[in-house]
């Protein structure tokens, strides 16, 4: 259950801290007072999509933190996620939303540990179930009705539906492969001819080494400039080592310098390192001269080899232009082409195997769908009985409800079309829910459906956003009693405008907007949302306001009567008086 909620800079909330209790918690206030902002904060805390409007104007960061009572199931989940507990009693969930131009950044933490979206979604299913006003519209969709039935069927049905999805994917892949093979045989043959042509072209050239082009470029330049290289190497050799032109070579000069330094060292040993350096230079120059001599002797002009290199370069560059841009890219393309040709060649013999694989996948999918249908029919029978019992106390004593399961072509969700059929009035035939139920009946149907799930759902907190919209009188009384009944096994948070619902609550909170001066200037003001827990006197005034729109002696008396009856109901299970019946009683006394 949700023990406490702390909100900072979220929408119209600047700072807010609330502590909730067991049983039924109601939030009341004028329309637009900010009640739904609180529920939106809880929804956002547990992973809902965020937007820039949620950060309070003038601030850059919104923070929401909720503390939930720790249960054995939640402890097991924390161990599974390798998140350490920080308290023996509560689990702490927080979310921080920061405005970072041009986008938003959101971070969620559980017990101070950063978690991802999947972890938050997994935790949400264990903590809170939110029922908003728009769900009555969603409930009219066949896919939503199917999902509700599957969820009611429990883990075996959910697992079988996942199995059906997996088998459908296998079936669809096999179907696509077979149809592709059948429809594109001519195209396949044309593609094989093109690939074979490319492979023969590669084979004629004989690619193997991705560095061959670079090496040939170097060899080509050497062969092309062999005469110049020969002359230059002789010139370098003469400069370094051997000089027949009457000039001193580098080795001669270094030798002379070294001899002079040796003589000087005899008088000053500080020059020995210099002499060593010159001697080392002399050795290196001599080695360079020998290598240049070898290079000059091996360098030859080879016109035939030059022609061969030019021809090979032309071949390789042609392939690079077509399949490159680099030689490595061309070699990779050759490998790809060979693999694709091998695949297409093998496809010639795969038609029979593809047909067999498709037939097998079709049979497996049909069997999986049949099993899913059986599980759905069993769940439907149970839901029909349970939901009818839950609807009867909601002023729908003669209601009939049936889950219609009709066969359709297999999909990822099975081969059933699920339709909720309802007959709220005696003598009327069963019709699809969307065609026969009024707004008030849809609200009661959704509440009864939630009550059915509360018997099997481990979630600790049920949240209802104006589930009593569109109803009045005895129906409101029935909804109030149902919400109180749910509060016996779950924590219930409910936004309501109905005094009967508010009267039966175990904890009552009033939400209102206030205009306060800003810290910057006394003349400037900001709107904020404030929430206060109401005690007896405050509750009477709030109930009177909800019932009659004003606080007078008669409205206060009626509010006190509602509170007294609520106490009796909690103690003995007595029904609450409706607003209409109370007014009739006052009229009778006046007469």
ZAGU-948685 format. One record per residue: y, x, z of N, C-alpha, C in turn; residue in one letter. Coordinates in steps of 0.2 Angstrom, whole numbers, plus 2048, in hexadecimal, padded with zeros to 3 digits. Each point is the difference from the previous one (the first is absolute). Last residue first. Example, Ala and Ser with C-alpha at 12.3 -4.5 7.8 and 13.67 -1.06 7.14 Angstrom:
7F58408238068048018057FC803S;7E48028008067FC800806804800A;
END
This chain:
85E72481D7FF7F97FE7FF7FC807X;8008188018077FD7FF8007F97FEX;7EB80B8028047FF8078077FE7FFX;7F38047ED7FE7FA8038037FF807X;8068137F38027FA7FD7FE7FA804X;7F78158058077FF8028037FA7FEX;7EB8057F88007FE807807800803X;7FD8077EA7FE7F98018007FD807X;8048177FB8067FC7FF7FE7F9800X;7EE80F8038058008068067FC7FFX;7F08027EF7FE7FB805805801806X;80480E7ED8017F97FF7FE7FB805X;7FD8188028077FE8018017F87FEX;7E880780A8048017FA8077FF801X;7EE8088138037FA7FD8048027FAX;7EA80D8088078008018037F97FDX;7E680380B8048017FA808800801X;7EC80A8118037F97FE8048017FAX;7F281180D7FF7FE7F98037F97FEX;80180D8167FB7FB7FF7FE7FE7F9X;8108128077FB7FF8067FB7FB7FEX;8118047F07FD8068027FB800805X;80C7ED7FB7FC8017FB7FC807801X;8117FA80F7FA7FB8017FB8027FAX;81580A7FF7FC8038057FA7FC802X;80E7F87EF7FD8067FE7FC804806X;80D7ED8047FA7FE7FD7FC8067FDX;81580380A7FB7FE8057FA7FE7FDX;8128067F27FD8068047FB7FE805X;80B7EF7F37FC8047FC7FD806804X;8107F380B7F97FC7FF7FB8047FCX;8168098027FC8018077F97FC7FFX;80F7FD7EF7FE8077FF7FC801807X;80B7EC7FF7FA8007FB7FD8077FFX;8137FD80D7FB7FD8047FA8007FBX;8148097F87FD8048057FA7FD803X;80C7F37F17FC8067FC7FD804805X;80E7F08097FA7FD7FD7FC8057FCX;8158068097FB7FF8057FA7FD7FEX;80C8107EF8037FB8057FA7FE805X;8058117EA7FE8018078037FB804X;7FA8017E48058018057FD800807X;7F37FE7EC8068037FD805801805X;7E97F78038067FB7FE8068037FDX;7EA80C8067FE7F97FF8067FB7FDX;8038188057FB7FF7FA7FF7F97FFX;80D8058138038027FA7FC7FF7FAX;7F67FE8158057FA7FF8048017F9X;7F28128077FC7FA7FE8047FA7FEX;80B81380A7FE8017F97FC7FB7FDX;8067FE8178068007FB7FE8017F9X;7EF8038108027F98008067FF7FBX;7F98168057FC7FC7FB8017F9800X;80C80D80F8028027F97FC7FC7FBX;7FA7FE8178077FD7FF8028017F8X;7EC80B8087FF7F98008077FC7FEX;7FE8187F67FD7FE8068017F8800X;8008137EB8037FB8037FC7FE806X;8068177F17FB7FC8038037FB804X;80C80B7EA8008008087FA7FC802X;80D80E7EA7FA7FC802800800807X;8128067EA7FE8018077FB7FB802X;80E80C7E97FB7FB8027FE802808X;8188047F27FA8038027FB7FA802X;8198077F27FC7FB8027F9803802X;81B80A8017F98007FD7FC7FA802X;81C8097FF7FB7FD8047F98007FBX;81C80A8067FA8007FB7FA7FD804X;81580580B8017FA7FB7FB7FF7FBX;8008118117FF7FA8038017FA7FBX;7F68197FA8077FC8017FE7F9803X;7EF8127FE8068037FC8067FD801X;7EB7F88088028058048068047FDX;7FB7E57FB7FD8077FF803805804X;7FD7E58068048057FD7FD8077FFX;7F37E87FE8028058058058057FDX;7F17E77FC8058047FD803805806X;7E77F37FD8068018048058047FCX;7E87EF7FD8048057FD807801805X;7E57F88078077FE7FE8048067FDX;7E77F680C8028057FB8077FD7FEX;7EE7FD8158057FD7FC8038057FCX;7E77FC80D8058047FE8057FD7FCX;7E97FB8128057FD7FB8068057FFX;7E47FD8098068048008057FE7FBX;7ED7F38037FF804806806805801X;8007E87F27FF8078007FF803807X;8057E97F97F98018027FF808800X;8157F67F97FE7FE8077FA802802X;8078037E98038058057FE7FE807X;7F97F27EF7FC806800803805805X;80B7EC7FE7F97FF8037FC806800X;8167FF7F68008008077F97FF803X;80680B7E87FE7FA803800800807X;8058117EF8057FC8017FF7F9804X;7F481B7FD8007F97FF8077FD801X;7EE8177FE8077FE7FF8007F97FFX;7ED81080D8027FB7FC8077FF7FFX;7E98108098088008008017FB7FAX;7EA8058118037FD7FA807800801X;7E780C8098077FF8018037FD7FAX;7E77FA8078048057FD807800802X;7F07F18097FB8067FE8048067FCX;80B7EB8087FB8028067FC8067FEX;8107F67F18038058057FB801806X;7FC7F07EF7FF8077FD802805805X;8047EA8067F98018007FF8077FEX;8167F87FE7FE8028077F9801801X;8077F97EB8028068017FF803808X;7FA7EA7FA7FC8057FC802807801X;80D7EE8097FA8018047FB8057FDX;8147FB7F48028038067F9801804X;7FF7F37ED8018077FE801804807X;7FF7E98027F98037FF8018077FEX;8147F58037FC8008067F98037FFX;80D7FB7ED8038068047FC801807X;7FB7ED7F47FD8067FC803806804X;8087EB8077F98018027FD8077FDX;8197FF7FB7FD7FB8047F9802802X;80880D7EB8047FD8057FC7FB804X;8028147EA7FC7FB8048047FE806X;8078127F07FE7FA7FC7FC7FB804X;7FF8188098057FE7FB7FD7FA7FCX;7F580F8118017F98018067FD7FCX;7F98178017FB7FD7FD8007F8801X;8108158038017F97FF7FA7FD7FDX;7FA8168038078007FF8017F87FDX;7ED80F8108017FA7FB8087FF800X;7EB8138098077FF7FF8017FA7FBX;7EC80C8118027FC7FA8077FE800X;7F081580C8067FC8008007FC7F9X;7ED80E8058027FE8078067FB800X;7E98047EF8078028018037FD806X;7E97FE7F7802804806807801801X;7F27EB7F48048067FF802803806X;7F37EC7FE7FC8057FE8048077FFX;80A7EB8087F98008037FC8067FEX;8157FA7F68018038067F9801804X;8027F57EB7FF807800801804806X;8037E87FE7F98027FE7FF807801X;8167F98027FC7FF8067F98017FFX;80F8017EE8018068047FB7FF807X;8017EE7F17FC8067FD801806805X;80C7ED8057F97FF8027FC8067FDX;8178007FB7FF8018077F87FF802X;8067FB7EA8018078017FF802807X;8017E97FB7FA8037FD800808801X;8137F48067FB7FF8057F98037FDX;8128017F28028048067FA7FF805X;8007F37ED7FE8077FE801804806X;8067EA8027F98018007FE8077FEX;8177FA7FF7FD8008077F9801801X;8097FE7EA8028068037FE801807X;7F17F17F1807800801802807803X;7E97FA7F1803802807807800800X;7F27FD7EC8007FA805803801806X;7FD8107ED8027FA7FD8017FA805X;7F88178068078007FD8037F97FDX;7E98038088058008068078007FDX;7EC7F47F2802807802806800805X;7F17EB8028038037FA802807802X;7F07E98088028078018038037FAX;8037E68057FB8057FE802807802X;8067E980E8038047FA7FB8057FFX;7FD7F18128007FD7FA8028037FAX;80A8088187F97FC7FE8017FC7FAX;80E8178038017F98027F97FC7FEX;8048187FC8037FF8078007F9802X;7F28107F08027F98008037FF806X;7F98177F08037FD8068017F97FFX;7F58197F68017F97FE8017FD807X;80081A7F58007FC8068027F97FEX;7F48137F18057FC8008007FC807X;7F58167F08017FD8068067FC801X;7EE80C7ED8077FE8018007FB806X;7EF8157F88017FA8038087FE800X;7F18157FB8007FB7FA8017F9803X;80981A8087FA7FC8008017FB7FAX;8108118058007FC8067FA7FB800X;80680E7ED7FF8058067FF7FC806X;7F87F27ED8068048007FF805806X;7F17EC7EF8018058068068047FFX;7FF7E77F87FD8067FD802805806X;7FC7E980A8058027FB7FD8077FDX;7F97E98127FF8067FC8058027FBX;8057F28187FE7FF7F97FF8077FCX;8047F381A7FF8077FD7FC7FF7F9X;8107F38157FD7FF7FA7FF8077FCX;8047F681A8018067FC7FC7FF7FAX;80C7ED8117FA8037FD8028067FCX;8087EB8138028077FD7F98027FDX;80E7E980C7FA8037FD8028067FCX;80B7EF8158018057FB7F98027FDX;8097F18127FC7FD7FB7FF8057FAX;80F8058137F97FD8037FB7FE7FBX;81780D8037FC7FF7FA7F97FE802X;81280880F8027FA7FD7FD7FF7F9X;7F981380D8078007FE8027FA7FCX;7EA80380A8068008058078007FEX;7EE8027F08007FA8038057FF806X;7FA8157F38057FB7FD8017FA804X;7EF8108058078038028057FB7FEX;7EA7FB7FA8017FF807807803802X;7FA8037EA8017F98018017FF808X;7FA8167F98077FE7FF8027F9801X;7EA8088038048028058077FE7FFX;7EF7FA7F07FF7FD807805802805X;80180A7EA8017F98007FF7FD807X;7FA8167FE8087FF8008017F97FFX;7EA8067FF8028018068087FF801X;7F57FE7EB7FE7FB804803801807X;8058117F18037FA7FE7FE7FA805X;7F58158008068008048047FA7FFX;7EC8017F47FF800807806800804X;8028037E97FE7F98027FE7FF807X;8058167F88067FC8007FE7F9802X;7EE80F7FD8048028068077FB801X;7F37FF7EC7FC7FD806804801806X;80980A7ED8007F88007FD7FD806X;7FD8177FC8077FF8038017F8800X;7EC8087F68008018078067FE803X;7FF7FF7E97FC7FB803800800808X;80A8127F38047FA8017FD7FA803X;7F48137FC8048028058057FA801X;7F17FF7EE7FC800806805801806X;8088037EB7FF7F98017FC7FF806X;8058167FA8067FC8017FE7F9802X;7EF80D7F88028028078067FC802X;7F97FD7EA7FB7FD804802802807X;80D80A7F08017F98007FB7FC805X;7FD8187FC8067FE8048027F9800X;7EE8077F27FE8018078067FE805X;8037FF7E87FC7FB8037FE801807X;80D8117F68047FA8017FB7FA802X;7F68147FB8048018068047FA801X;7F38017ED7FB7FF806805801806X;80A8037EC7FE7F98007FC7FF807X;8068167FB8067FC8027FE7F9801X;7F080E7F78018028078067FC803X;7FC7FF7E97FA7FD803801800808X;80F80C7F28017F87FF7FB7FD804X;8038197FD8017FC8068007F9800X;7FE8137EF7FA7FE8038007FB806X;8138097F47FC7FD7FB7F97FD802X;81080D80E8017F98007FC7FD7FAX;8018188037FB7FC8048017F9800X;80F80C7F47F98017FD7FB7FC804X;8168028087FF7FB7FB7FA8007FCX;8048118118007F98037FF7FA7FAX;8038177F97F97FF8048007F9803X;8148067F77FB7FF7FA7F97FF803X;81280580F8017FA7FE7FB7FE7FAX;8008168097FE7FB8058007F97FDX;8098117F37F98018007FD7FB805X;8178017FF7FE7FD7FA7F8800800X;80C80C8118007F88017FD7FD7FAX;8018177FF7FB7FE8058007F8801X;81180A7F27F98017FD7FB7FD805X;8168028087FF7FA7FC7F98007FCX;80681280D7FF7FB8057FF7F97FBX;8068147F57F98018027FE7FA805X;8178017F97FB7FE7FA7F9801802X;8108068108007F97FF7FC7FE7FAX;8038168047FC7FE8068007F87FFX;80E80C7F17F98017FF7FB7FD805X;8187F57FE7FE8068017F88017FEX;80E7EB7FE8038067FC7FD807802X;7F37F07F68038048058057FC805X;7F37FA7EA7FD7FE806803804807X;8098037E97FC7F97FF7FE7FE807X;80B8157FD8047FB7FE7FD7F9800X;7F38138058047FE8058057FB7FFX;7F18087EF7FD7FC8058057FE806X;80880F7F07FF7F97FD7FC7FB805X;8038178068067FC8008007F97FDX;7ED80F7FE8017FE8078067FC801X;7FB8097EB7FB7FB8028027FD807X;80D8127F88017FA7FC7FC7FA802X;7FB8168098067FD8038027F97FDX;7EF80D7F57FE7FD8078067FD803X;80580C7ED7FC7FA7FE7FE7FC806X;80B8158038047FB7FE7FD7F97FEX;7F38138068037FD8068057FB7FEX;7F580C7EF7FB7FC8048047FC806X;80C8107F37FE7F97FC7FC7FC804X;8038158098077FC8007FF7FA7FDX;7EF80F7FE8007FD8068067FC801X;7FF80D7ED7FB7FA8007FF7FD806X;80F8127FE8027FA7FC7FB7FB800X;8068158107FA7FD7FE8027F97FCX;80981980D8027FB7FC7FA7FD7FCX;80080E8187FF8007F98037FA7FDX;7FE80F8198047FB7FC7FF8017F9X;7F780E8117FC7FA7FF8037FB7FBX;80B8158087FA8027FC7FC7FA7FEX;8137FD80E8028027F97FA8027FCX;7FC7FB8178037FA7FC8018027F9X;7FB81180E7FA7FD7FF8027F97FCX;81180D8087FD8047FB7FA7FC7FDX;80C7F88128037FF7FA7FD8037FAX;7F88048167FE7F97FE8047FF7F9X;80481480A7F98007FE7FF7F97FDX;81580380A7FF8037FA7F98007FDX;8047F88158037FB7FB8008047F9X;7F980D8127FB7FB7FF8037FB7FBX;80F8108077FA8037FC7FB7FB7FEX;8117FA80E8038007F97FA8037FCX;7FC7FE8178007FA7FD8028007F9X;80181480D7F97FE7FF8007F97FCX;8158098077FD8047FA7F97FD7FFX;80B7F78128027FD7FA7FD8047FAX;7FB8088157FD7F97FF8027FD7F9X;80B8138087F98027FE7FC7FA7FEX;8157FD8098018037F97F98027FEX;8027F98168017FB7FC8008027F8X;7FD8108117FA7FC7FF8027FA7FBX;81280E8067FB8047FC7FA7FB7FEX;80F7F88108038007FA7FB8037FAX;7FA8028177FF7F97FE8037FF7F9X;80481680A7F97FF7FE7FF7F97FEX;81580A8097FF7FE7F97F97FF7FEX;8078088158027F98007FF7FD7F9X;7FC8178077FA7FC8008027F87FFX;80C8197F98027F98047FA7FB7FFX;7FE8167F78068028048027F9805X;7EE8007F07FF806804805802805X;8027EE7F07FC7FE8067FF806804X;8098037EB8057FE8057FD7FE806X;7F38057EE8038068028057FF805X;7F57EE7F67FB804804804806803X;80C7F37F17FF7FD8077FC804804X;8018067E98068018048007FE807X;7EE7FA7F2800807802806802804X;7FF7EA7F77FC8018067FF807802X;80D7FA7ED8037FE8067FC801806X;7F78057EB8068058028037FE806X;7F07F17F77FD806803805805802X;8087EC7F67FE7FF8077FC806803X;8078017E98068008057FE7FF807X;7EF7FF7EF803807801806800805X;7F67EC7FA7FC803805802808801X;80C7F17F18017FE8077FB804804X;80780C7EA7FD7FA8018017FE808X;8108107EF7FB8008067FE7F9801X;8078097E78037FE8067FA800806X;7FC8067E98058058038037FE806X;7EF7F47F28078007FD805805803X;7E97F98068008057FB8078017FCX;7F37F58188068007FC8008067FBX;7F17F08147FF8067FB8067FF7FBX;7FF7F28147FB8058018008067FBX;80F7EC8027FD8018077FD806800X;80B7FA7EC8058008067FC801806X;7F37FE7ED804806800805800805X;7F37ED7FF7FC805802804807800X;80A7EC7F87FF8008077FC806802X;8027FD7E98078028037FF800808X;7EE7F97F48008077FF807802803X;7FC7E98007FB8038058018087FFX;80C7F27F18038008067FB804806X;7F87FE7EA806804800803800807X;7EF7F17FC7FD807800806805800X;8057E98007FD8028067FE807800X;8077F67EC8068028057FD802806X;7F07FA7F18048067FE805801804X;7F47EC8047FC8068028048067FEX;8057E78008058068017FC806802X;7F47EC7FB8058007FC805805800X;7ED7FF80F7FF8027F98057FF7FBX;8047F98167FE8078007FF8037F9X;8047E98048068048007FF807800X;7ED7F28018047FF7F9806804800X;7F37FF8147FD8047FB8048007F9X;8077F18118018078027FD8057FBX;7FB7E97FE8088017FE801807802X;7EB7FA8058018017F98078017FEX;7FA7FA8167FE8077FF8018027F8X;8057EA8088058058037FE8077FEX;7F17EE7FA8078007FC805805802X;7EB7FD80C7FF8037FA8078017FCX;7FA7F58168048068008008037F9X;7F17EE8068077FD800805806800X;7E67FF7F68048048058087FD800X;7EF7F77F27FC801806805803805X;7FD7F47E58048018067FB802806X;7FE7FD7E57FC803805804802806X;8037F57E98048058037FD804805X;7F47EF7F68028047FB804806803X;7FB7EE80E7FA8047FF8028067FAX;80F7EE8048008058067FB8057FFX;8017EF7F18068047FF800805805X;7EF7F08017FF8057FB8068047FFX;8037EF80F7FB8058037FE8057FBX;80E7EE7F98048058057FB805802X;7F67EF7F38058047FC803805804X;7F47F080C7FC8057FC8048047FCX;80B7EE80A7FE8058057FC8067FDX;8057ED7F28068048027FE806805X;7EF7F17FB8028047FA806804801X;7FB7F08117FB8068008018047FAX;80D7ED8028028058057FB806800X;7FA7ED7F38068047FD803805804X;7EE7F38087FE8047FB8068047FDX;8057F08107FD8058037FD8057FBX;80A7EC7F98058048027FD807803X;7F17EF7FA8038037FA806805802X;7F67F38117FB8057FD8038037FAX;8097F08118038067FE7FB8057FDX;7FB7EA80B8067FE7FC8028077FCX;7ED80080F7FF7FC7FB8067FF7FBX;80280D8147FB8037FB7FF7FC7FAX;80E7F78118038067FD7FB8037FBX;7F77EF80E8057FD7FB8038067FCX;7F38078127FC7FD7FA8047FD7FBX;80B8088137FD8067FC7FB7FD7FBX;80B7F180E8058037FC7FC8067FCX;7F37F58108027FB7FA8058037FBX;7F980C8147FB8007FB8017FB7FAX;8108018128008077FC7FA8007FBX;8027ED80E8068007FB7FF8077FCX;7F17FD8127FE7FB7FA8068017FBX;80380B8147FA8037FC7FF7FC7FAX;80F7F880E8038067FD7FB8037FCX;7F97EE80D8047FE7FB8038067FCX;7F48048147FC7FE7FA8047FE7FAX;80C8048137FD8067FE7FC7FF7FAX;8097EE80B8058037FD7FD8077FDX;7F27F380E8017FD7F98058047FCX;7FD8078167FA8027FC8017FD7F9X;80F7FA8108018077FE7FB8027FBX;7FD7EB80A8058007FB8028077FEX;7F17FE8117FD7FE7FA8057FF7FAX;8088068167FC8067FD7FC7FE7F9X;80C7EF80D8058057FD7FC8067FDX;7F37F080B8037FD7FA8058057FDX;7F68068157FB7FF7FA8037FE7FAX;80F8008137FE8077FD7FB7FF7FAX;80D7E98057FE8068047FE8067FCX;8087E87FB7F98028007FE806804X;8167F97FD7FD7FC8057F9802800X;80D80A7EF8018028077FD7FD805X;7FE7F77EB7FC806800801804807X;80D7EC7FB7F97FF8017FC806801X;8168037FA7FF7FD8077F97FE801X;8058077EB8018068047FF7FD807X;8017F07EF7F9804800801806805X;8137F37FE7FB7FC8037F9804800X;8128097F48018018077FB7FC804X;7FF7FE7E97FE807802801801807X;8087EC7F67F88008007FE807803X;8187F68077FD8037FA7F8801801X;8107F68107FE7FB7FB7FD8047FAX;80980B8147F97FD8017FE7FB7FAX;81680B8017FA8047FE7FA7FD800X;8127F58098018007F97FA8047FDX;8038008177FD7F97FE8007FF7F8X;80981480B7F98007FF7FD7F97FEX;8178068057FE8007F97F98007FFX;80B8018168017FA7FD7FD8007F9X;7F48118108077FE7FF8017FA7FCX;7EF80F8118007FA7FC8077FE7FFX;7F18178098077FC7FF7FF7FB7FBX;7F18118127FF7FB7FA8077FC7FFX;7F781980E8057FA7FF7FE7FC7F9X;7F381480A8057FE8058037F97FFX;7EF80C7F27FD7FF8078057FE805X;8058047E97FB7FB8007FD7FF807X;8108117FC8037FA8007FB7FA800X;7F98177FE8027FE8078037F9800X;7FA8097EB7FA7FF8048027FE807X;8128067F27FD7F97FE7F97FF804X;80B8158038047FA8037FD7F97FEX;7F68147F77FF7FF8078047FA803X;8048057EA7F97FE8017FE7FF807X;81580A7FA8007F97FF7F97FD801X;80481780D8027FE7F97FF7F8800X;8088108167FA7FD7FC8027FE7F9X;8088118178027FD7FA7F97FD7FDX;80480181A7FD8047FB8027FD7F9X;8067F78168048067FF7FD8047FAX;7F67EB8078008058068038077FEX;8007F57EC7FC7FC8057FF805805X;8137FD7EA7FC8048057FC7FB805X;80F8027E67FD7FC8057FC805805X;8168007ED7FB8048047FD7FB805X;8118007E87FD7FD8067FA804802X;8188007EF7FA8048037FD7FC806X;8107FA7E87FF7FF8077FA805802X;8138037EC7FB7FC8017FF800808X;80F80D7F18017F97FF7FB7FC802X;80880D8108037FE7FA7FB8047FAX;7F97F88198028067FC8017FF7F9X;7FC7F38198037FF7FA8028077FDX;7EC7F78118068058008037FF7F9X;7ED7F58138037FF7FA8068047FFX;7E97FF8118078027FF8027FF7F9X;7EC7F78138028017F9807802800X;7E97FD8138078007FE8018027F9X;7EE7F98168008017F88088007FFX;7ED8038168078007FE8018017F8X;7EE7F68148008047FA8077FF7FEX;7F67FE81A8037FD7FA7FF8057FAX;7F78038178017F98008027FD7F9X;7FC8178087FA7FD8018017F87FEX;80E8157F48007FB8067FA7FD801X;80380E7EE8068038058017FC806X;7EB8077ED8037FB803806803805X;7F680A7E88008018078037FA803X;7F48027E88078008037FF7FF807X;7EF8007ED802807803807800803X;7F37ED7F58058047FD803806803X;7EE7F480A7FE8007F98068047FCX;8047FA8167FB8068007FE8017F9X;80E7EE8038048068027FB8067FFX;7F67EB7FF8048017FA804807801X;7F57F78137FB8037FB8038027F9X;80D7F68117FF8068027FB8037FBX;8057EA7FD8068047FE7FE808802X;7F17EF8078008017F98058047FDX;8007FB8177FA8057FE8008017F9X;8187FA8087F97FC8017FB8057FEX;81C7FF8077FB8047FD7F97FD802X;81A7F67FB7FB8018057FA8037FDX;8188047F67FA7FB8007FB802805X;81C8057F77FA8028057FB7FB800X;8158087EE7FC7FB8037FA803804X;8198067F27FB8038047FC7FA803X;8148087EC7FC7FA8037FA803804X;8198087F37FA8028047FD7FA803X;81380A7EC7FE7FA8047F9802803X;81780D7F47F98008027FF7FA804X;8168067F77FB8037FB7F9800802X;8197F08037FB8058037FB8037FBX;8117EF7FC8048058047FB805803X;7F67E87FB8058037FC804805805X;7E67FC8038067FD8028068037FCX;7E77FF7F68048048048077FD802X;7F17F57F17FE800807803805805X;8047FD7E88047FB8047FD800807X;7F680E7EF8068038038047FB804X;7E57FE7FE8068007FB806802804X;7E28008028078008038058007FAX;7E57F68058058047FB807800803X;7EB7FE8118037FC7FB8058047FCX;7F28078147FF8027F98037FC7FBX;8027FE8197F98007FE7FE8017F9X;8167FE8097FD8058057F98017FDX;80C7EF7F68028067FE7FD806804X;7FD7EA8077FC8007FA8028077FDX;80B7FA8137F98018027FC8017F9X;8177FB7FE7FF8068037F9802801X;8057EB7F88008047FB800808803X;8017EE80F7FA8007FD7FF8057FAX;8157FD80A7FB8038057F98007FDX;8117F57F48018088007FB803804X;8027E87FF7FB8037FB801808800X;80F7F480E7F97FF8037FB8047FBX;8197FC7FF7FD8078007F9800802X;8117EE7FC8028048067FC806800X;7FF7ED7F08048067FE802804806X;7FB7E88077FE8027F98048067FEX;7FE7FC81A8027FD7FA7FE8037FAX;7F08028158078027FF8027FC7F9X;7E880980F8047FB7FD8078027FFX;7E58098058068027FE8047FA7FDX;7E88048118047FD7FA807803800X;7E58058098078028018047FD7FAX;7E67FD80D8057FD7FB807803802X;7EB80D80A8017F97FE8057FF7FBX;80381680F7FA7FD7FE8027F87FEX;8158107FF7FB7FF8057F97FD7FCX;8178127FA7FD7F97FF7FA7FF805X;81980E7FE7F98018027FD7F9800X;81580F7F37FD7FA8027FA801803X;81980C7F77F98018037FE7FA803X;81480B7EE7FD7FA8037F9802803X;8198077F17FB8028057FD7FA803X;80C7FD7EC8028078027FB803804X;7FE7EC7ED7FE802807802807801X;8017F37EB8057FE8057FF803807X;7F280C7EF8047FA7FD8067FF805X;7F481180B7FC7FD7FB8047F97FEX;8048138118038007FA7FC7FD7FAX;7F28038158078038008028007F8X;7EC7F58138028007F9807803801X;7E77FB80E8078038008038017F9X;7EB7F28108038017F9807803801X;7E77FA80F8078017FF8028027F9X;7EA7F8805803801807807800800X;7EC7F67F08068047FF803800807X;7E57FF7FC8067FC800806804800X;
END
